[in-house]
Amino acid sequence: MTAAAVLLLVLLATLGLPLFVVLGAGALYAAAQAHLDPAVLVIELNRLATSPNLTAIPLFTFAGVVLAAGGAPQRLIALFNALVGWMPGGFAAVALFACAFFTAFSGASGVTILALGGLLFPMLRQVGYGERFSLGLLTSSGSLGLLFPPSLAILIYGIVAGVNIDELFLAGAVPGLLLLGILLLYTMFVGARGHVPHHPFDARQLARTLRQGIWDLLLPVGVVVGIFGGYVTVSEAAACTAAYVLLLEAVIHRALNLRRQLGALLADTSVLVGSILVILGVAMGLTNLLIDAQLPMKLLDWIQGNIHSQLEFLILLNLVLLAVGAMMDIFSAIVVLTPLLLPIAQQFGVHPVHLGIVMLANLEIGYSTPPVGINLFIACQRFKRPILSLFRAALPFLGLMLAWLLLVTWFPQLSLWWQTPEG
């Protein structure tokens, strides 16, 4: 593909052309340049359709849509406020925990900002946090749950890379908790410095909110125990999760009337899943052409000639992924880059599971980075603030996330803690 064509496609993407159209056009152009039948692009769709874990994507997405439409956001905020709101940092800690929990199940940080942002922003301002801090916190926290099960990003990486998804879920736990801890300490520091009040611990209030929110908290516990206990596969866990949230919202809490609302919930799910699958389809077709053109081997030859250690490779990897994360959405980036980077990383002794966590950590930061950071655009619509002002507000959080990225990259034990010494 010529440089002019690449620049034109990047320009069109920047101007707002849907990403799947850009990727599809790039794949068709590459096929024409290589004198190949465009039908080869459909081959990868068959591989995607036959993946045993594909059904988990719409089912977990449906669960997130149902939770967002029901009373889950309000119950979680009330529960985490009683649980951690008494700590220094107070309600900011509540926002972190609620966003991390909700993103893990909604599968998309945009859903988290839309569902929780409108609730949390006025509450943060009311208790005494500044506008800039509150906007930065909510904009960057929208992607906090991407490393926790049942994250869609982890599912897609596992499908594309052929890596055991159970191992990826385990690998993301420690880095995800580490990031949550770092941001929690920062919010506590800001709260203490600004003398933001926090309420005293109230055991009765905790008991009341726990009675309402216990069924929500049991959801991730059931997923983790079911998968890692060997009771269900990932797809079966997704089906159980979808059935559970329907029972939770329609029967236990009676927040939804399925007769009137089920159609709308399915429609919202179809839009989200469709947008993901169409990007996956065209991105995998483009990747197939790049592999046929032996681009991974050419990259490997260049890297072996210029990069001489694992450390140098990891530095280059982070720089490339941060740049890509600022230009592409996370799902298409995973599909396009994973087949290219996986053989190269293995040549430098980087474990495929560790590579996946490093990729997701970089792309998680890209969610809040111009020019295509989806968190910025959704937060811009939700909070009615300019994108650049939201980016400036998120900079302290992005700085902490970059420091966290270095730790995750240089210490693979954070991702591979679950391995036996022999593994």
Backbone torsions as a table, in degrees:
resi	resn	phi	psi	omega
1	MET	NA	130.5	-175.9
2	THR	-71.4	158.9	-179.9
3	ALA	-63.4	-36.2	-179.9
4	ALA	-63.3	-41.0	179.8
5	ALA	-66.2	-40.5	178.6
6	VAL	-62.7	-46.6	-180.0
7	LEU	-62.1	-39.1	179.1
8	LEU	-63.3	-44.0	-179.7
9	LEU	-65.9	-39.8	177.6
10	VAL	-63.6	-41.3	179.3
11	LEU	-63.3	-43.4	179.3
12	LEU	-64.0	-38.9	177.9
13	ALA	-64.7	-40.3	179.0
14	THR	-64.3	-33.6	-179.5
15	LEU	-79.8	-5.2	173.7
16	GLY	113.0	4.8	176.6
17	LEU	-64.3	132.6	-178.7
18	PRO	-51.2	139.5	-173.3
19	LEU	-63.7	-36.2	-179.6
20	PHE	-65.9	-30.0	176.7
21	VAL	-69.3	-41.4	178.7
22	VAL	-62.5	-48.2	-179.8
23	LEU	-64.8	-41.0	178.9
24	GLY	-64.3	-42.2	177.9
25	ALA	-63.9	-40.6	177.3
26	GLY	-62.6	-40.7	179.4
27	ALA	-66.6	-42.6	178.8
28	LEU	-64.6	-39.9	178.8
29	TYR	-65.4	-42.4	178.9
30	ALA	-63.9	-38.3	178.7
31	ALA	-64.9	-40.6	179.3
32	ALA	-66.1	-40.6	179.0
33	GLN	-64.2	-32.2	-179.8
34	ALA	-91.0	4.3	-179.8
35	HIS	57.2	43.5	178.8
36	LEU	-110.1	151.4	175.0
37	ASP	-67.6	127.0	179.3
38	PRO	-58.2	-14.2	178.9
39	ALA	-62.8	-19.7	179.8
40	VAL	-63.8	-22.1	179.3
41	LEU	-67.0	-23.8	-177.3
42	VAL	-78.7	-19.2	-176.1
43	ILE	-58.9	-42.0	-178.2
44	GLU	-67.0	-26.5	177.2
45	LEU	-63.4	-34.5	177.9
46	ASN	-66.0	-40.9	178.7
47	ARG	-65.1	-37.9	177.4
48	LEU	-65.4	-43.1	-176.4
49	ALA	-67.7	-27.7	-177.8
50	THR	-91.3	2.2	178.6
51	SER	-66.9	129.7	-178.1
52	PRO	-66.5	-19.0	-177.7
53	ASN	-98.6	2.2	-175.7
54	LEU	-62.4	-38.2	-177.2
55	THR	-64.2	-19.3	179.2
56	ALA	-66.4	-29.1	-176.0
57	ILE	-64.2	-55.5	179.3
58	PRO	-65.6	-32.2	-177.8
59	LEU	-70.5	-44.6	176.8
60	PHE	-67.4	-35.5	177.2
61	THR	-63.6	-42.8	177.8
62	PHE	-60.5	-41.2	178.0
63	ALA	-60.0	-42.6	178.6
64	GLY	-65.0	-39.6	178.5
65	VAL	-64.4	-42.2	179.9
66	VAL	-64.6	-43.3	178.7
67	LEU	-62.3	-40.2	-179.9
68	ALA	-66.5	-38.2	-178.3
69	ALA	-76.3	-27.1	178.0
70	GLY	-81.6	-153.5	-177.6
71	GLY	-98.8	14.9	-176.0
72	ALA	-59.0	-45.0	-179.1
73	PRO	-56.9	-45.3	-179.4
74	GLN	-66.6	-40.6	179.9
75	ARG	-64.8	-41.3	-178.8
76	LEU	-66.1	-43.0	179.7
77	ILE	-61.8	-44.6	179.6
78	ALA	-63.5	-41.5	-179.1
79	LEU	-66.4	-49.3	-178.9
80	PHE	-68.4	-27.8	176.2
81	ASN	-65.6	-42.0	177.7
82	ALA	-71.5	-30.1	-174.5
83	LEU	-82.0	-43.5	-175.6
84	VAL	-126.9	-3.2	-177.3
85	GLY	-66.2	-17.8	179.4
86	TRP	-79.8	-12.0	-178.2
87	MET	-74.9	159.1	170.1
88	PRO	-57.6	133.8	-172.2
89	GLY	101.5	-24.2	169.7
90	GLY	43.0	-115.4	-170.4
91	PHE	-71.1	-22.2	175.9
92	ALA	-63.9	-37.8	175.8
93	ALA	-64.3	-37.0	176.3
94	VAL	-59.5	-44.5	-179.8
95	ALA	-62.1	-41.5	179.6
96	LEU	-61.5	-50.3	-177.9
97	PHE	-64.7	-42.5	-178.8
98	ALA	-64.6	-42.6	-179.9
99	CYS	-66.3	-42.8	180.0
100	ALA	-62.3	-45.5	-179.7
101	PHE	-62.3	-45.9	-173.1
102	PHE	-72.5	-38.0	-180.0
103	THR	-64.2	-36.5	-180.0
104	ALA	-58.4	-33.8	-177.3
105	PHE	-99.5	-28.0	178.4
106	SER	-76.2	-25.3	177.2
107	GLY	80.7	-8.6	-177.8
108	ALA	-144.0	130.7	-177.7
109	SER	-66.2	-28.5	178.8
110	GLY	-61.3	-38.9	178.0
111	VAL	-63.2	-38.9	179.4
112	THR	-63.3	-45.4	-180.0
113	ILE	-63.9	-41.5	-179.9
114	LEU	-68.1	-41.5	-175.2
115	ALA	-77.2	-39.5	-173.5
116	LEU	-105.2	-26.2	-174.7
117	GLY	-57.8	-45.2	-179.4
118	GLY	-64.8	-26.9	177.9
119	LEU	-82.4	-43.3	-170.9
120	LEU	-79.8	-35.4	-174.5
121	PHE	-60.2	-52.0	178.7
122	PRO	-64.6	-30.2	178.3
123	MET	-68.2	-42.0	177.5
124	LEU	-62.3	-41.5	179.4
125	ARG	-67.3	-37.7	-176.9
126	GLN	-65.6	-36.8	-177.8
127	VAL	-81.9	-7.8	172.6
128	GLY	121.0	1.9	177.6
129	TYR	-78.6	144.9	179.3
130	GLY	-67.9	158.2	-178.7
131	GLU	-62.9	-43.1	-177.0
132	ARG	-64.3	-44.7	178.6
133	PHE	-62.1	-44.4	-177.5
134	SER	-63.4	-43.9	178.8
135	LEU	-65.3	-42.5	179.0
136	GLY	-63.8	-40.8	179.7
137	LEU	-61.8	-49.3	-175.7
138	LEU	-72.3	-34.5	178.9
139	THR	-66.2	-43.7	-177.2
140	SER	-82.3	-24.2	-177.4
141	SER	-80.1	-9.1	-179.5
142	GLY	-61.0	-22.7	-178.2
143	SER	-107.6	12.2	-173.3
144	LEU	-62.2	-29.6	-174.0
145	GLY	-91.3	11.0	-173.8
146	LEU	-67.6	-19.2	-179.8
147	LEU	-99.0	-0.1	-180.0
148	PHE	-100.1	144.5	176.4
149	PRO	-66.2	144.7	3.9
150	PRO	-102.3	63.1	-175.6
151	SER	-54.0	131.2	177.6
152	LEU	-65.5	-34.4	179.5
153	ALA	-62.0	-41.3	177.2
154	ILE	-65.7	-41.6	178.3
155	LEU	-58.9	-45.1	-177.2
156	ILE	-68.3	-41.5	176.8
157	TYR	-60.7	-43.7	179.7
158	GLY	-61.0	-40.5	179.2
159	ILE	-65.2	-46.8	-176.0
160	VAL	-70.5	-42.1	-175.8
161	ALA	-84.8	-12.4	-176.8
162	GLY	69.6	30.4	-178.6
163	VAL	-100.4	145.3	179.4
164	ASN	-59.4	119.6	-176.3
165	ILE	-68.7	-31.8	176.4
166	ASP	-58.8	-42.5	179.5
167	GLU	-66.3	-36.6	178.5
168	LEU	-65.6	-40.6	177.5
169	PHE	-60.8	-42.2	177.6
170	LEU	-65.1	-41.8	-176.0
171	ALA	-64.5	-32.7	-176.9
172	GLY	-79.2	-13.4	-173.1
173	ALA	-63.8	-53.0	-176.1
174	VAL	-67.6	-48.1	176.1
175	PRO	-59.6	-38.1	179.1
176	GLY	-64.8	-43.5	178.1
177	LEU	-67.3	-35.5	178.3
178	LEU	-62.4	-45.4	178.7
179	LEU	-63.0	-42.6	179.0
180	LEU	-60.2	-41.0	178.8
181	GLY	-65.8	-41.5	179.6
182	ILE	-62.2	-47.4	-179.4
183	LEU	-67.8	-33.0	177.7
184	LEU	-64.1	-43.7	177.7
185	LEU	-61.7	-39.1	179.3
186	TYR	-65.6	-43.6	179.0
187	THR	-64.7	-35.5	176.6
188	MET	-64.9	-40.1	178.1
189	PHE	-63.5	-46.3	-179.8
190	VAL	-63.7	-41.8	179.8
191	GLY	-63.5	-42.1	179.8
192	ALA	-68.6	-40.8	-179.5
193	ARG	-65.8	-37.3	-179.2
194	GLY	-90.1	4.3	-179.7
195	HIS	53.7	40.5	178.2
196	VAL	-71.7	125.9	-177.5
197	PRO	-69.2	150.5	173.6
198	HIS	-137.5	145.2	-173.4
199	HIS	-76.7	154.8	176.1
200	PRO	-70.0	157.6	178.8
201	PHE	-65.7	132.6	-178.5
202	ASP	-127.1	104.0	-177.1
203	ALA	-63.4	-35.7	-179.7
204	ARG	-66.9	-42.2	178.2
205	GLN	-64.5	-39.7	176.9
206	LEU	-61.3	-43.2	179.7
207	ALA	-62.8	-40.9	-179.8
208	ARG	-65.1	-47.0	-178.8
209	THR	-70.8	-29.6	178.5
210	LEU	-68.1	-36.1	177.0
211	ARG	-62.7	-35.8	178.7
212	GLN	-78.2	-36.5	-172.6
213	GLY	-100.3	-1.3	-175.4
214	ILE	-61.3	-34.7	-178.8
215	TRP	-69.2	-31.3	175.3
216	ASP	-69.2	-40.5	-179.2
217	LEU	-68.0	-29.5	179.9
218	LEU	-71.0	-17.6	-177.5
219	LEU	-62.8	-55.5	177.8
220	PRO	-65.0	-32.0	177.3
221	VAL	-62.1	-44.4	179.0
222	GLY	-63.3	-40.1	179.5
223	VAL	-63.9	-48.4	-177.6
224	VAL	-64.3	-47.9	-179.4
225	VAL	-64.5	-40.9	-179.0
226	GLY	-63.2	-44.9	-177.2
227	ILE	-74.4	-51.3	-173.9
228	PHE	-80.1	-16.7	173.4
229	GLY	-82.5	-5.6	178.5
230	GLY	79.3	13.3	-178.3
231	TYR	-80.6	-33.1	-178.1
232	VAL	-139.9	156.8	170.4
233	THR	-82.0	175.0	179.3
234	VAL	-61.4	-43.8	-180.0
235	SER	-65.8	-40.0	177.4
236	GLU	-66.0	-37.6	176.5
237	ALA	-63.3	-37.3	178.2
238	ALA	-65.1	-42.7	178.5
239	ALA	-63.6	-43.3	178.3
240	CYS	-63.1	-39.0	179.2
241	THR	-63.4	-44.6	179.5
242	ALA	-61.6	-44.4	178.8
243	ALA	-65.1	-38.9	-178.0
244	TYR	-63.8	-45.8	-176.8
245	VAL	-68.9	-32.3	174.8
246	LEU	-63.1	-45.8	177.4
247	LEU	-62.2	-41.1	-177.4
248	LEU	-63.6	-50.5	-173.4
249	GLU	-80.7	-32.2	-174.5
250	ALA	-92.6	-29.4	-173.6
251	VAL	-110.3	-52.5	-175.5
252	ILE	-71.3	-53.4	-178.1
253	HIS	-93.4	-17.8	-179.5
254	ARG	54.3	39.9	178.6
255	ALA	-86.5	-16.9	-178.4
256	LEU	-126.1	144.6	170.5
257	ASN	-107.1	101.9	-172.9
258	LEU	-63.3	-31.3	-179.9
259	ARG	-61.7	-37.7	-178.6
260	ARG	-93.1	-30.4	-168.8
261	GLN	-109.1	-12.3	-175.2
262	LEU	-61.8	-39.8	179.4
263	GLY	-60.2	-43.8	179.7
264	ALA	-66.8	-37.8	178.0
265	LEU	-63.7	-42.8	178.4
266	LEU	-66.1	-36.7	178.9
267	ALA	-65.4	-45.1	178.0
268	ASP	-61.3	-40.9	178.2
269	THR	-63.3	-42.0	-179.1
270	SER	-61.8	-38.7	178.8
271	VAL	-64.5	-45.9	-179.7
272	LEU	-65.1	-48.4	-178.2
273	VAL	-66.4	-41.5	179.6
274	GLY	-60.4	-41.3	179.6
275	SER	-64.7	-34.5	178.2
276	ILE	-71.4	-47.0	-174.4
277	LEU	-69.0	-37.0	-180.0
278	VAL	-67.2	-35.9	175.5
279	ILE	-67.0	-43.3	178.3
280	LEU	-59.3	-44.3	-176.9
281	GLY	-60.7	-52.9	-177.3
282	VAL	-70.8	-33.3	179.4
283	ALA	-67.7	-39.3	178.2
284	MET	-69.0	-33.1	174.5
285	GLY	-64.3	-43.6	177.0
286	LEU	-62.5	-42.5	179.0
287	THR	-61.3	-39.3	178.9
288	ASN	-60.1	-41.6	177.7
289	LEU	-65.6	-40.8	179.3
290	LEU	-63.1	-37.7	177.9
291	ILE	-69.1	-41.8	177.7
292	ASP	-61.4	-31.5	177.9
293	ALA	-81.2	6.0	178.5
294	GLN	59.6	31.1	178.1
295	LEU	-62.0	-40.3	177.1
296	PRO	-59.0	-39.2	179.8
297	MET	-68.5	-38.1	177.9
298	LYS	-65.7	-41.7	176.7
299	LEU	-63.0	-41.2	179.9
300	LEU	-62.8	-43.1	178.4
301	ASP	-61.2	-42.7	-179.0
302	TRP	-66.3	-44.5	-177.8
303	ILE	-65.6	-41.9	178.6
304	GLN	-63.7	-28.3	178.9
305	GLY	-81.4	-19.5	-174.5
306	ASN	-121.9	-22.0	-179.2
307	ILE	-111.3	129.0	-170.1
308	HIS	-120.8	4.8	178.3
309	SER	-150.7	161.6	177.9
310	GLN	-63.4	-37.4	179.8
311	LEU	-61.2	-46.3	178.7
312	GLU	-61.6	-40.7	179.7
313	PHE	-63.4	-43.2	-178.7
314	LEU	-66.3	-36.8	176.2
315	ILE	-62.2	-48.1	178.7
316	LEU	-62.0	-40.3	180.0
317	LEU	-59.4	-46.4	-179.9
318	ASN	-63.3	-42.1	179.9
319	LEU	-62.7	-42.7	179.9
320	VAL	-65.9	-45.6	-176.4
321	LEU	-68.0	-36.3	176.6
322	LEU	-64.3	-39.5	177.6
323	ALA	-66.3	-43.2	179.6
324	VAL	-66.0	-40.5	179.6
325	GLY	-61.9	-26.1	177.7
326	ALA	-82.2	-10.7	-175.7
327	MET	-114.8	-25.4	-174.9
328	MET	-126.7	156.4	173.8
329	ASP	-75.9	162.4	-169.1
330	ILE	-65.9	-36.0	-175.3
331	PHE	-70.7	-46.6	178.7
332	SER	-67.2	-35.8	178.2
333	ALA	-62.4	-42.0	178.3
334	ILE	-61.1	-46.1	-174.7
335	VAL	-68.9	-40.2	-177.0
336	VAL	-75.3	-42.3	-170.4
337	LEU	-87.1	-31.6	-174.1
338	THR	-57.0	-49.7	179.4
339	PRO	-64.1	-24.0	179.0
340	LEU	-80.0	-39.2	-173.6
341	LEU	-87.2	-28.2	-173.4
342	LEU	-58.6	-50.9	179.7
343	PRO	-65.3	-32.3	178.9
344	ILE	-68.7	-44.5	179.2
345	ALA	-61.1	-39.5	179.3
346	GLN	-65.0	-32.3	176.7
347	GLN	-63.5	-29.5	179.7
348	PHE	-97.5	11.7	175.2
349	GLY	77.3	21.5	178.2
350	VAL	-89.5	123.4	-178.5
351	HIS	-64.3	138.4	179.7
352	PRO	-56.3	-35.3	178.9
353	VAL	-69.1	-43.2	177.1
354	HIS	-62.9	-40.4	177.2
355	LEU	-58.6	-42.4	-179.8
356	GLY	-62.0	-43.7	179.9
357	ILE	-66.4	-39.7	177.9
358	VAL	-64.3	-42.6	178.3
359	MET	-60.2	-48.2	-177.7
360	LEU	-66.1	-35.5	178.0
361	ALA	-63.2	-44.0	177.6
362	ASN	-63.7	-47.1	-177.0
363	LEU	-69.5	-27.4	174.6
364	GLU	-62.7	-40.2	176.8
365	ILE	-67.3	-36.8	179.2
366	GLY	-61.7	-22.2	177.4
367	TYR	-57.8	-27.0	-175.9
368	SER	-115.8	24.7	-176.1
369	THR	-121.1	130.5	175.6
370	PRO	-63.7	157.3	6.6
371	PRO	-95.2	-9.7	-173.9
372	VAL	-115.0	11.5	-178.7
373	GLY	-58.5	110.1	-171.5
374	ILE	-63.8	-31.6	177.8
375	ASN	-60.3	-38.2	-179.1
376	LEU	-64.7	-43.5	-177.7
377	PHE	-67.9	-42.1	-178.8
378	ILE	-70.3	-40.6	177.0
379	ALA	-64.9	-33.9	177.0
380	CYS	-60.7	-43.9	178.6
381	GLN	-70.9	-39.2	-174.1
382	ARG	-72.7	-41.4	-174.3
383	PHE	-102.8	-2.9	178.3
384	LYS	57.8	46.5	177.9
385	ARG	-125.1	151.7	177.5
386	PRO	-63.5	149.6	-177.1
387	ILE	-61.2	-42.1	-177.8
388	LEU	-65.4	-36.6	178.4
389	SER	-68.1	-35.3	175.9
390	LEU	-67.3	-38.4	178.2
391	PHE	-64.2	-43.0	178.2
392	ARG	-63.9	-37.5	178.8
393	ALA	-66.0	-32.1	-177.7
394	ALA	-84.5	-9.1	-173.9
395	LEU	-56.6	-44.5	178.3
396	PRO	-59.9	-38.0	179.3
397	PHE	-70.7	-38.2	177.8
398	LEU	-65.9	-36.1	176.8
399	GLY	-61.8	-42.9	177.4
400	LEU	-66.2	-37.0	179.1
401	MET	-68.1	-33.6	176.0
402	LEU	-66.9	-40.5	175.9
403	ALA	-62.5	-41.7	176.0
404	TRP	-61.9	-38.9	178.7
405	LEU	-60.5	-40.8	178.5
406	LEU	-62.1	-42.0	178.6
407	LEU	-62.8	-45.2	-179.0
408	VAL	-64.9	-36.0	-178.1
409	THR	-72.8	-47.1	-172.3
410	TRP	-81.0	-18.7	-178.8
411	PHE	-119.7	83.8	-178.0
412	PRO	-61.2	-18.3	178.6
413	GLN	-60.4	-25.4	177.9
414	LEU	-64.1	-32.3	179.2
415	SER	-94.1	-27.2	-172.9
416	LEU	-108.8	24.9	-178.1
417	TRP	-61.8	-24.6	-175.4
418	TRP	-78.3	-13.0	-177.0
419	GLN	-73.6	144.7	169.5
420	THR	-74.4	160.4	178.6
421	PRO	-55.1	-31.2	-179.8
422	GLU	-77.5	-24.9	-175.6
423	GLY	-81.6	NA	NA
